[in-house]
Amino acid sequence: MSPTDRIAEFVDAVAAAFADGTLLKLKCGGYHGHEPELKSVEARKVAIKAGERLSFVFRYKTRDITKNLTLDEAAAFLVEGLATNWRSARLETAVFDLQFERQGDKLRLKRTEVAGRDAPPADHDRAKNRPLAATNKPWLHALGLTGKDGAVRNDAQDKFRQINKMVEIFAPLIQALHAENPRILDMGAGKGYLDFALYDYLSSLGQSTEVIGVELRDKLVSDGNANAAASGFSGLRFETGSILDYDASGADAVIALHACDTATDDAIYQGIKAGARLIAVAPCCHKQIRRQMEAGSPDQKLDFLLRHGTFMEKQAEMVTDGLRALILEASGYRTKVFEFVSDAHTPKNNLIVAQKGGGGSRQGALDRIAAVKTLFGIEKHYLEGLLDSGPQD
Ligand SMILES: C[S@@+](CC[C@H](N)C(=O)[O-])C[C@H]1O[C@@H](n2cnc3c(N)ncnc32)[C@H](O)[C@@H]1O
């Protein structure tokens, strides 16, 4: 059998297991391509609105990136990758494991039959494992996610999946605070999807919380409060106000999801000022740093990127959020940035999670901030300006 046949046999086995519902896990390792921080990739079958996909999680040293690929795209990735970048791959199915190894020109495939493994649950079974399994809740209905029969509406399936995903991410972060009744501030709460979901889920685990949604728009605040009262959620409330003016003292966690432009920085600032042990923000639009990069003198070496509007926009987003993470580190937090929902739902899908303590040296972070600003021709990050007039340690 020729080497390409071995790769083809592996890919055929993946395709067959995908099609007959027995695929449990696919994993590639031994990466030796051009991305220095890429460690491994793992994939499972998922059903999303667009259809059945293989959800690939690319594991980097400090972050994970998820990409949902069609079977054809996954096959193309494996055909190329197993011949070049990945030395090993493993397919686990309900009935056998298939191990692929490449050493120099030698390619090996080893199949091992297994007994007693269950097939992965079908999507409708998997739905039962979501944090918000029961859907006949007044708050879900009031937010327009469920119909009169208590079932999730067809046009709200995506939003419901996103909310479940957010609970999966935020609940363990809140529990890790080990606080009896943590005070959680959601800055720019909007309709409060996250607040209702998190409050409901944590209550169901016996964890009491005080959740406060801070929101500029009065109507959203009164609707949120009416909905919380009707649901009997005595620890959840909404308050009208601007993020920057809110008295955040006593907050254990400060969260802001898609608060506009520098409102994200207002939330980070409030979290740092209050000494919150958890700050988590999903930034939205990024205008402030882009304007400075356009007006300033970035290093000429970056011209090949920054002269194209689309790259400038992407760079400005990454630089804005990279600096936010560094500023949090300089303020005594350790940070992680990762995609918290698939980019199929929203391109604004990065989450910056900062946990107090255990970070690196403040001076080291400050030096890196200064270097980044010089490189990109930035005078000052808006968040730095806020912190200049407030506490930093
Ligand atoms: C895009 S929505 C996101 C809502 C919610 N966090 C979510 O993810 O569903 C942003 C919300 O933040 C509110 N907002 C923006 N700037 C604010 C500020 N400075 N203070 C309070 N609320 C703000 C807006 O009124 C809006 O409801």
The ligand as an SDF file (V2000), in Angstrom:
LIG
                    3D

 27 29  0  0  0  0  0  0  0  0999 V2000
  -24.7230   45.1030   22.0720 C   0  0  0  0  0  0  0  0  0  0  0  0
  -25.6450   45.2510   23.5280 S   0  0  0  0  0  0  0  0  0  0  0  0
  -25.1750   43.8160   24.3990 C   0  0  0  0  0  0  0  0  0  0  0  0
  -26.1410   43.4210   25.4680 C   0  0  0  0  0  0  0  0  0  0  0  0
  -25.7790   42.2020   26.3070 C   0  0  0  0  0  0  0  0  0  0  0  0
  -24.5590   42.3840   27.0450 N   0  0  0  0  0  0  0  0  0  0  0  0
  -25.7010   40.9740   25.4440 C   0  0  0  0  0  0  0  0  0  0  0  0
  -24.5840   40.5160   25.1680 O   0  0  0  0  0  0  0  0  0  0  0  0
  -26.7530   40.4560   25.0450 O   0  0  0  0  0  0  0  0  0  0  0  0
  -24.7960   46.5300   24.3940 C   0  0  0  0  0  0  0  0  0  0  0  0
  -25.6250   47.0980   25.5190 C   0  0  0  0  0  0  0  0  0  0  0  0
  -24.7760   47.9170   26.3100 O   0  0  0  0  0  0  0  0  0  0  0  0
  -25.4850   49.0910   26.6580 C   0  0  0  0  0  0  0  0  0  0  0  0
  -24.4610   50.1130   26.8860 N   0  0  0  0  0  0  0  0  0  0  0  0
  -23.5750   50.6210   25.9950 C   0  0  0  0  0  0  0  0  0  0  0  0
  -22.7650   51.5240   26.5810 N   0  0  0  0  0  0  0  0  0  0  0  0
  -23.1320   51.5720   27.8770 C   0  0  0  0  0  0  0  0  0  0  0  0
  -22.6660   52.3140   28.9990 C   0  0  0  0  0  0  0  0  0  0  0  0
  -21.6550   53.1460   28.8770 N   0  0  0  0  0  0  0  0  0  0  0  0
  -23.2750   52.1320   30.1750 N   0  0  0  0  0  0  0  0  0  0  0  0
  -24.3150   51.2480   30.3050 C   0  0  0  0  0  0  0  0  0  0  0  0
  -24.7910   50.5110   29.2790 N   0  0  0  0  0  0  0  0  0  0  0  0
  -24.2160   50.6710   28.0780 C   0  0  0  0  0  0  0  0  0  0  0  0
  -26.3650   49.3710   25.4630 C   0  0  0  0  0  0  0  0  0  0  0  0
  -27.4920   50.1680   25.8030 O   0  0  0  0  0  0  0  0  0  0  0  0
  -26.7560   47.9610   25.0450 C   0  0  0  0  0  0  0  0  0  0  0  0
  -27.9460   47.5340   25.6520 O   0  0  0  0  0  0  0  0  0  0  0  0
  1  2  1  0
  2  3  1  0
  2 10  1  0
  3  4  1  0
  4  5  1  0
  5  6  1  0
  5  7  1  0
  7  8  2  0
  7  9  1  0
 10 11  1  0
 11 12  1  0
 11 26  1  0
 12 13  1  0
 13 14  1  0
 13 24  1  0
 14 15  1  0
 14 23  1  0
 15 16  2  0
 16 17  1  0
 17 18  1  0
 17 23  2  0
 18 19  1  0
 18 20  2  0
 20 21  1  0
 21 22  2  0
 22 23  1  0
 24 25  1  0
 24 26  1  0
 26 27  1  0
M  CHG  2   2   1   9  -1
M  END
$$$$
